[in-house]
Amino acid sequence: MFRLLASSGHASLRPVLLQHVRNNKHGLGFPNASGVPQSPSSMTSSSIVSPSQFSRSNSSAAGLSESPASSVDSKIENFLSKSAKDPLVREALDAETKNKLNYFKEQIDLANRYRSIHDQDSERAFASTLDNLSRALDDESLRDTFVSRDLFSYAQVLNSGVYNNRTNRLAGSKNRDSDQYHNQNLHDEVLLKQAVLHLGELITNGEFKAILNAPTLSFLFYSMKQFQLYPEMIHIWENGVNDQETGSVYLDEKILAVILPVTFEQSRFTYEEILHIYELNTEKLPRVGHELLTSMGKIAIAAGDYSRGLDSLESILQLYENAQQSHNKSKILASLSDLHLSFIGSCKDIKISKHFFDKVVHYDLPYRVKLKVPHIQSLLENCYEQNEPMDNILYFWRASIAHYNTENVLVLNSRYAILNNALFSIFFKKYPELNEDSFNKLREIIAMYAESKPIDEVFLNTIVGNYSWDSKEVLEQIIENYDVYNVKRTPVSYRVCLKKTGSLESYSNEEILQKWNASLQHLDSNKFTYIPVADWAALRDATILSKYKDARKEFYLSVLDKYKDYIQDHRSCIRFVRYWIKRKDVAADIDRVASNEPHTFDCDIDIQVPQFRHLRKNIDYVKEVQKIRASG
């Protein structure tokens, strides 16, 4: 849908850009597709591309007289053209288009109403309305009636949908399972992404040139940034900057504030080039807005220019002091908070990061900063890269948890999951071997967490998932904590524990089977009627795809043979089988399970299926595989 930026263009654009930066007094231009700029004076009539230059040499239309098909098309066009001039026909068409626009506006109003109500029914209604809007936008006659407000309203609703979907996905009490293809958030995410890309494509194709403005474009870029559609963002921006009609929109402060950090992160421009772009487009402004100051401060911090980052912070503080309206002040305070967090998470100088971190957790600021976990994650990783002692890392981790515990709002499970995962990923790198010191340090961390908040599944899952010591005994002690601390478990914790056995050779097939059975018992007690794909994935990682597959392959095949009909349905079976078809190293082994011929497996234990209350056979695996093979 969108082309990626070619590496050849990547190299040639930058020196040209700098040339434009030095010489262009009015705005920023970009070279043509070949990477070689053309000034208006150098462009002759021969250098302007005409539509005929796009005809293919092998086209059936090239050099031929009008075909019968094209003649029919021409007649149809003539008929439609004449019909459109008929007053009655035109009135009917105008009425239909007006109805379409009214419907679109009604859907916008409904979406805005639903997004302000935070319950499941409203969320579903919002998603349905957003789908209606996206489908309506396919109508070219409707798009032709748009004014700036219509396009802005749609982009705003899209951005709200992206934000709400992300929040809902991270806020659930249950961990997200990849096997649940009925997961509504995943479904909505796909629809949202398609809608965002579609709007971006329409804008790139120039459909909304006359009504496009910076607020609308910024909402589109915010949405694309959430989906990490960075190359597409850069392409849209460069395409727009190079357009004489829309160039000024793409160089608006609000747009530069969104796009410049992306171009720096993606190494599209160097830090020096970004500074040139910034200076060129702000030199005549009476003042620079807080959004762009924040972005330039972030870029400066990421580039190690901490002095300029502090200058940006001071400039934003001055804007706050001079702001008259409370509405503007709140927006400026949000920018202050954003840049403050960048000093915590992006600064490689840990002393500077600690200064800004302590100001937040000690509430020693004239403005409020919401401590966002990605910045703490980055801070912990920076500490590790700078070889900070483990106790310093634990300081930031523990202080962050204590800070979150003081908040009166709901703290997302994902916040603790990300924070704990960052910590234990570093911990097992710092302590790669099991010894008395490392074991005691792990116990100390668990005790620290228990003092701050109750031991929960997310915390223990993170330890088990990151565990790298070659000791089954210590791992089992960690797993026992689920019972010791009366942790309410979901299927995820059973899968994590089962999967981890794949990294330790000391686990026997019988012990792996015990963990498999425990997982199935939990599913059954929670009224699952099928074995989810995620459980099959945990079993395969523990056995046939582990480092010890030679000793565990036949065991896996035996379990699969016993439980193969417990797969959810035809769709899940297709997904399961196609995964193994790609694995040429074991595909032939998996085929043995689907054979009509009598087969046995060289397994050292007898696999017995217990009596379940809810788990049951849902498919005939052998027949399903035969259908899949027959369909190709």
C-alpha positions in Angstrom: 0.0 0.0 0.0 2.8 2.3 0.8 6.3 2.2 -0.6 9.2 2.0 1.8 12.0 4.6 1.5 14.7 3.2 -0.8 18.2 3.1 0.5 19.5 4.7 -2.6 17.1 7.6 -2.1 18.0 7.6 1.5 21.6 8.4 0.7 21.0 11.0 -2.0 18.3 13.0 -0.2 20.4 14.2 2.7 23.0 16.3 1.0 20.3 17.8 -1.2 18.2 18.5 1.9 21.1 20.4 3.5 21.5 22.4 0.3 17.8 23.4 0.5 18.2 24.2 4.2 21.1 26.6 3.5 19.5 28.3 0.5 15.8 28.1 0.9 14.4 31.1 2.8 10.8 30.3 2.5 10.3 26.6 3.3 11.7 23.1 3.0 11.7 21.3 -0.3 12.6 17.8 -1.2 14.2 16.4 -4.4 12.3 14.4 -7.0 12.1 10.6 -6.9 15.5 10.2 -8.5 17.1 12.1 -5.7 18.3 14.9 -8.0 16.5 18.3 -7.3 15.2 20.4 -10.2 14.7 24.1 -9.8 11.6 25.6 -11.5 13.9 27.5 -13.9 15.6 24.3 -15.1 12.3 22.5 -15.9 11.3 22.8 -19.5 8.3 21.4 -21.2 10.3 18.3 -22.2 11.1 17.6 -18.6 7.5 17.5 -17.5 6.2 14.0 -17.5 3.1 13.4 -19.5 0.6 10.6 -19.0 1.7 9.0 -22.2 5.1 8.3 -20.8 3.5 5.8 -18.4 2.2 3.5 -21.2 3.8 0.1 -21.2 5.7 -1.1 -24.3 3.8 -4.4 -24.1 0.4 -2.8 -23.5 -2.3 -4.1 -25.8 -3.4 -0.6 -26.2 -0.1 0.7 -27.5 -0.3 1.6 -31.2 -3.7 0.0 -31.7 -6.9 1.5 -32.8 -9.8 1.7 -30.4 -10.9 -1.7 -29.3 -14.6 -2.8 -29.1 -14.3 -2.9 -25.4 -13.0 0.7 -25.2 -15.8 1.8 -27.6 -18.4 0.4 -25.2 -16.7 2.1 -22.3 -16.8 5.4 -24.3 -20.5 5.1 -24.9 -21.2 4.4 -21.3 -19.2 7.5 -20.3 -21.1 9.6 -22.8 -24.4 8.3 -21.5 -23.5 9.0 -17.9 -22.2 12.5 -18.8 -25.4 13.4 -20.5 -27.5 11.9 -17.7 -25.6 14.0 -15.1 -26.7 17.2 -16.9 -30.4 16.2 -16.6 -31.8 18.4 -13.8 -33.9 15.6 -12.3 -31.0 13.1 -12.4 -28.7 15.7 -10.9 -31.2 16.5 -8.2 -31.5 12.8 -7.3 -27.7 12.3 -7.2 -27.3 15.4 -5.1 -29.9 14.2 -2.7 -28.3 10.8 -2.4 -24.9 12.3 -1.7 -26.4 14.6 0.9 -27.9 11.6 2.6 -24.5 9.9 2.6 -22.9 12.9 4.2 -25.7 13.1 6.8 -25.2 9.5 7.6 -21.5 10.0 8.0 -22.0 12.9 10.3 -24.5 10.9 12.4 -21.9 8.1 12.8 -19.3 10.6 13.9 -21.7 11.9 16.5 -22.4 8.4 17.7 -18.7 7.5 17.9 -18.0 10.6 20.0 -20.9 9.7 22.3 -19.8 6.0 22.7 -16.2 6.9 23.4 -17.1 8.9 26.4 -18.9 6.0 28.0 -16.6 3.4 29.5 -18.5 0.1 29.5 -18.3 -3.0 27.3 -21.5 -2.3 25.3 -20.3 1.2 24.5 -16.9 -0.1 23.4 -18.5 -2.6 21.1 -20.9 0.1 19.7 -17.9 2.4 19.2 -16.0 -0.2 17.2 -19.1 -1.0 15.1 -19.6 2.7 14.4 -15.9 3.1 13.5 -16.3 0.3 11.0 -19.3 2.0 9.5 -17.3 5.2 9.0 -14.4 3.4 7.5 -16.7 1.7 5.0 -18.4 4.9 4.2 -15.1 6.5 3.3 -14.7 4.1 0.4 -17.4 6.2 -1.4 -15.7 8.7 -3.6 -18.8 10.8 -4.0 -19.0 11.2 -0.2 -15.3 12.2 0.0 -15.9 14.9 -2.6 -18.4 16.6 -0.3 -16.1 16.8 2.7 -15.1 20.0 4.2 -12.1 20.4 6.6 -14.3 19.7 9.6 -15.5 16.4 8.3 -12.0 15.1 7.6 -10.8 16.4 11.0 -13.7 14.7 12.9 -12.9 11.4 11.2 -9.2 11.6 11.9 -10.0 12.5 15.5 -12.4 9.5 16.0 -9.8 7.2 14.4 -7.1 8.4 16.9 -9.5 7.9 19.8 -10.2 4.4 18.6 -6.5 3.6 18.4 -5.9 5.0 21.9 -8.9 3.3 23.5 -8.1 -0.1 21.9 -4.5 0.0 23.2 -5.7 1.0 26.7 -8.3 -1.8 26.8 -5.8 -4.4 25.5 -3.3 -3.5 28.3 -5.8 -3.1 31.0 -7.4 -6.5 31.0 -7.1 -8.6 34.2 -6.1 -11.6 32.0 -2.9 -11.8 30.1 -3.3 -11.7 26.4 -3.4 -15.1 24.7 -2.3 -15.4 21.1 -4.6 -18.4 20.6 -7.8 -16.5 21.3 -8.6 -15.5 17.8 -12.0 -14.3 19.0 -10.2 -11.7 21.1 -12.2 -8.5 20.2 -9.3 -6.1 20.8 -7.2 -8.0 18.3 -10.0 -7.8 15.8 -10.6 -4.1 16.4 -6.8 -3.5 16.1 -6.7 -5.0 12.6 -9.7 -2.9 11.5 -8.2 0.3 13.0 -4.9 -0.3 11.3 -6.5 -0.8 8.0 -8.6 2.4 8.4 -5.5 4.4 9.4 -3.5 3.1 6.4 -6.5 3.8 4.1 -6.8 7.4 5.3 -3.0 7.8 4.8 -3.2 6.5 1.3 -6.1 8.8 0.4 -4.1 11.8 1.7 -1.0 10.7 -0.1 -2.9 10.4 -3.4 -4.0 14.0 -3.0 -7.7 13.6 -2.5 -8.0 16.1 0.4 -5.5 18.7 -0.7 -8.0 21.5 -0.5 -9.3 20.7 3.0 -6.2 19.1 4.7 -4.9 21.0 7.8 -2.3 20.4 10.4 -4.7 19.2 13.2 -6.1 16.6 11.0 -2.7 15.4 9.8 -1.4 15.3 13.3 -4.2 13.0 14.4 -3.3 10.7 11.5 0.3 10.7 12.5 -0.5 10.1 16.1 -2.5 7.0 15.1 0.3 5.8 12.8 2.8 6.2 15.5 0.8 4.0 17.8 1.0 1.3 15.2 4.7 2.0 14.6 4.1 2.7 11.0 7.3 4.8 10.8 8.3 4.3 7.1 4.8 5.1 6.0 4.7 8.2 8.2 8.0 9.4 6.7 6.8 8.7 3.1 3.5 10.6 3.6 5.4 13.6 5.1 8.1 13.8 2.4 5.5 13.4 -0.3 3.4 16.2 1.3 6.4 18.6 1.9 7.4 18.2 -1.8 3.9 19.3 -2.9 3.5 23.0 -3.6 -0.1 23.0 -2.6 0.3 21.3 0.8 3.9 21.9 1.7 3.1 24.5 4.3 0.7 22.1 6.1 3.4 19.5 6.4 5.9 22.1 7.8 3.5 23.3 10.5 4.9 23.2 14.0 2.4 20.5 15.1 3.5 18.2 12.3 7.2 18.8 12.7 6.7 18.0 16.4 5.4 14.5 15.5 7.5 13.6 12.5 11.0 14.9 13.4 11.5 12.5 16.3 10.4 9.6 14.0 12.9 10.6 11.3 15.7 10.8 13.9 14.8 7.4 15.5 14.6 5.8 12.0 18.0 7.4 11.1 16.3 9.3 8.2 18.1 12.4 9.2 21.1 13.1 11.5 20.9 15.2 14.6 22.6 18.1 12.7 20.1 17.8 9.8 17.2 17.9 12.2 18.6 21.1 13.8 18.8 22.7 10.4 15.2 21.8 9.5 14.1 23.1 12.9 16.0 26.4 12.6 14.9 27.0 9.0 11.2 26.6 9.9 11.2 28.6 13.2 13.6 31.5 12.5 10.8 33.8 11.5 8.3 32.7 14.2 7.7 35.1 17.1 7.8 32.0 19.4 8.1 28.3 19.1 5.2 26.2 20.5 5.5 23.7 23.4 4.9 20.7 21.2 7.9 21.3 18.9 10.1 22.4 21.8 9.3 19.1 23.5 10.1 17.1 20.4 13.4 18.9 19.9 14.2 18.4 23.6 13.6 14.7 23.2 15.8 14.5 20.1 18.6 16.4 21.9 18.5 14.1 24.9 18.6 11.0 22.6 21.5 12.5 20.8 23.4 13.2 24.1 23.0 16.9 23.8 21.7 17.3 27.4 22.4 21.1 27.5 20.0 21.7 24.6 17.5 19.4 26.2 17.5 21.5 29.3 17.2 24.7 27.2 14.0 23.2 25.7 12.7 22.5 29.2 13.4 26.0 30.3 11.7 27.4 27.2 8.6 25.4 27.9 8.6 26.6 31.5 8.7 30.2 30.3 5.7 29.5 28.0 3.8 28.2 31.0 4.6 31.3 33.0 3.4 33.5 30.2 0.3 31.5 29.3 -3.0 33.3 30.1 -5.6 30.6 29.6 -5.8 27.6 31.9 -6.6 25.3 28.9 -3.3 26.3 27.3 -1.5 25.9 30.6 -2.7 22.3 31.0 -1.3 21.4 27.5 2.0 23.0 28.3 2.2 21.1 31.6 1.6 17.9 29.6 4.6 18.8 27.4 6.7 19.6 30.5 5.9 16.1 31.9 6.7 14.5 28.6 10.1 16.0 28.3 10.8 15.4 32.0 10.2 11.7 31.4 12.6 11.7 28.5 15.3 12.8 30.9 14.5 9.8 33.0 14.3 7.2 30.2 16.5 8.4 27.3 19.4 10.0 29.2 22.5 7.8 29.3 23.9 9.8 32.2 22.4 8.0 35.2 23.1 10.8 37.6 20.9 13.2 35.5 18.3 10.5 35.1 18.2 9.9 38.9 17.8 13.6 39.5 14.7 13.8 37.3 13.4 10.4 38.6 13.7 11.5 42.3 11.8 14.7 41.6 8.9 12.6 40.4 8.7 10.0 43.1 9.3 12.6 45.9 6.6 14.9 44.3 9.1 17.7 44.3 7.9 19.5 41.2 5.8 22.5 40.3 4.1 20.3 37.7 2.7 16.8 37.8 4.5 14.0 36.0 2.8 10.6 35.5 5.6 8.1 35.8 5.2 6.0 32.6 6.6 2.5 32.8 8.3 2.4 29.3 10.6 5.2 30.6 11.4 3.2 33.7 12.1 0.2 31.6 14.5 2.2 29.5 16.1 3.6 32.7 16.8 0.1 34.0 18.2 -1.0 30.7 20.4 2.1 30.6 21.7 1.3 34.1 22.6 -2.2 33.0 24.4 -0.8 29.9 26.3 1.7 32.1 27.2 -1.2 34.4 25.4 0.3 37.4 25.4 -2.0 40.6 22.3 -4.2 41.0 21.4 -2.3 44.2 21.1 0.9 42.1 18.8 -0.8 39.6 16.7 -2.2 42.5 16.4 1.4 43.9 14.7 2.6 40.7 12.5 -0.6 40.5 11.3 -0.5 44.1 10.7 3.2 44.1 8.6 2.9 41.0 6.4 0.2 42.5 6.0 2.2 45.7 5.1 5.3 43.6 2.5 3.3 41.6 1.0 2.0 44.9 0.3 5.6 46.0 -1.8 6.4 42.9 -5.5 6.4 43.4 -6.3 5.4 39.9 -6.3 1.8 38.5 -2.8 0.7 37.7 -2.7 -1.5 34.6 -1.4 -5.1 35.0 0.8 -4.5 32.0 2.6 -1.7 33.9 3.9 -4.2 36.6 4.5 -6.9 33.9 6.8 -4.6 31.9 8.6 -3.3 34.9 9.2 -6.7 36.4 10.2 -8.2 33.1 12.8 -5.5 32.7 14.2 -6.1 36.2 14.4 -9.9 35.9 15.8 -9.8 32.4 18.7 -7.7 33.9 18.9 -9.8 37.1 19.7 -13.0 35.3 22.2 -11.3 33.1 23.9 -9.8 36.2 23.7 -13.2 37.9 24.1 -15.8 35.2 25.2 -18.6 37.6 23.4 -20.0 40.6 25.4 -19.5 43.8 24.7 -18.4 47.3 24.9 -14.7 46.5 22.6 -14.9 43.5 20.1 -17.0 45.3 20.0 -14.7 48.3 19.6 -11.7 46.0 16.6 -13.3 44.3 15.0 -14.0 47.7 15.7 -10.4 48.6 13.9 -9.1 45.5 10.9 -11.4 46.2 10.7 -10.1 49.8 11.0 -6.5 48.5 8.1 -7.0 46.2 6.0 -8.7 49.0 6.5 -5.7 51.2 5.3 -3.3 48.5 2.3 -5.3 47.2 0.9 -8.9 47.3 2.8 -11.5 45.3 0.8 -12.0 42.2 0.8 -14.2 39.1 2.3 -11.5 36.8 5.3 -11.2 39.1 5.9 -15.0 39.4 5.4 -15.5 35.7 8.1 -13.0 35.0 10.6 -14.7 37.3 9.8 -18.1 35.7 9.9 -16.8 32.2 13.3 -15.1 32.7 14.8 -17.9 34.8 18.1 -19.1 33.3 19.9 -21.1 36.0 20.5 -24.7 35.4 18.7 -25.9 38.6 15.4 -27.7 38.5 15.2 -27.6 42.3 15.4 -23.8 42.5 12.9 -23.4 39.7 10.4 -25.7 41.5 10.9 -23.6 44.7 9.9 -20.5 42.7 6.9 -22.3 41.2 5.8 -23.4 44.7 5.3 -19.7 45.5 2.0 -19.7 43.5 0.6 -21.9 46.3 2.6 -20.4 49.2 1.2 -16.9 48.4 -2.3 -18.2 47.4 -1.9 -16.6 43.9 -4.9 -16.7 41.8 -3.7 -18.4 38.6 -4.8 -18.1 35.0 -3.9 -20.6 32.2 -0.9 -18.4 31.4 1.1 -19.3 34.5 0.7 -23.1 33.8 1.9 -22.5 30.2 4.9 -20.5 31.4 5.9 -23.2 33.8 5.4 -26.0 31.3 7.4 -24.1 28.6 10.3 -23.4 31.0 11.0 -27.2 31.4 12.3 -27.1 27.8 15.4 -25.2 28.9 16.4 -27.7 31.6 17.6 -31.2 30.7 17.0 -32.5 34.3 13.2 -32.6 33.7 12.0 -36.1 32.8 9.1 -36.7 30.4 7.0 -37.8 33.4 7.6 -34.5 35.1 6.7 -32.6 32.0 3.6 -34.7 31.7 2.6 -33.7 35.2 2.8 -30.1 34.3 0.8 -30.7 31.1 -1.9 -32.5 33.2 -1.9 -29.7 35.7 -2.6 -27.2 32.9 -5.4 -29.3 31.5 -7.0 -29.7 34.9 -7.0 -26.0 35.3 -8.6 -25.5 31.9 -11.2 -28.1 32.8 -12.0 -26.5 36.1 -12.5 -23.1 34.3 -14.9 -24.8 31.8 -12.7 -24.8 28.8 -14.1 -27.3 26.3 -10.9 -27.4 24.1 -7.1 -27.3 24.5 -6.0 -23.8 23.2 -3.2 -23.4 20.7 -1.1 -21.6 23.4 -1.0 -24.8 25.5 0.1 -26.8 22.5 2.8 -24.2 21.9 4.0 -24.6 25.5 4.2 -28.3 25.2 6.1 -28.3 21.9 8.6 -25.7 23.3 9.2 -28.0 26.3 9.7 -31.1 24.1 10.1 -31.5 20.4 11.4 -27.9 19.8 13.6 -27.8 22.9 17.3 -28.3 23.1 16.6 -31.8 24.3 14.2 -32.9 21.5 16.0 -36.2 20.9 14.9 -37.5 24.3 11.5 -35.8 24.2 10.2 -36.1 20.6 8.5 -39.4 20.9 6.9 -38.2 24.2 5.5 -35.2 22.4 4.1 -37.3 19.6 2.5 -39.7 22.1 0.7 -36.8 23.9 -0.4 -35.3 20.6 -1.7 -38.6 19.5 -3.8 -38.9 22.7 -5.2 -35.3 22.7 -5.2 -34.4 19.0 -9.0 -34.4 18.8 -9.2 -31.9 21.7 -8.1 -29.0 19.4 -10.7 -26.2 19.4 -12.1 -26.5 15.9 -11.4 -26.7 12.2 -9.9 -23.3 12.0 -7.5 -24.0 14.9 -6.6 -27.3 13.4 -5.6 -25.6 10.1 -3.4 -23.2 12.1 -1.9 -26.0 14.0 -1.1 -28.2 11.0 0.2 -25.3 8.9 2.7 -24.4 11.6 4.2 -27.9 11.4 4.2 -28.0 7.6 6.8 -25.1 7.7 9.0 -27.1 10.1 10.7 -29.4 7.6 12.9 -30.9 10.4 9.9 -32.5 12.2 7.0 -32.3 9.6 7.4 -36.0 8.8 7.2 -37.0 12.5 4.0 -34.9 12.9 2.5 -36.7 9.9 2.7 -40.0 11.7 0.0 -38.8 14.1 -2.4 -38.3 11.2 -1.8 -41.7 9.6 -4.7 -44.1 9.2 -2.2 -46.9 9.6 -1.6 -48.4 13.1 1.2 -46.5 14.7 3.1 -46.5 18.0 5.6 -44.2 19.5 8.8 -45.0 21.4 7.7 -43.3 24.6 9.0 -44.3 28.0 5.7 -43.6 29.8 2.1 -44.5 29.3 -0.1 -41.5 28.4 -3.5 -41.7 30.0 -6.3 -39.2 29.3 -8.1 -38.4 32.6 -11.9 -38.0 33.0 -12.8 -34.4 32.3 -16.0 -32.5 33.1 -15.7 -29.9 30.3 -12.7 -30.7 28.1 -13.8 -32.9 25.2 -13.1 -34.0 21.7 -14.1 -31.3 19.2 -12.7 -32.6 15.8 -11.5 -35.7 14.0 -7.9 -34.7 13.6 -7.1 -37.4 11.1 -10.0 -36.4 8.8 -9.3 -32.7 9.2 -5.6 -33.2 8.2 -6.8 -35.2 5.1 -9.1 -32.3 4.1 -6.2 -29.8 4.6 -4.0 -32.0 2.4 -6.7 -32.4 -0.3 -7.3 -28.6 -0.4 -3.5 -28.0 -0.8 
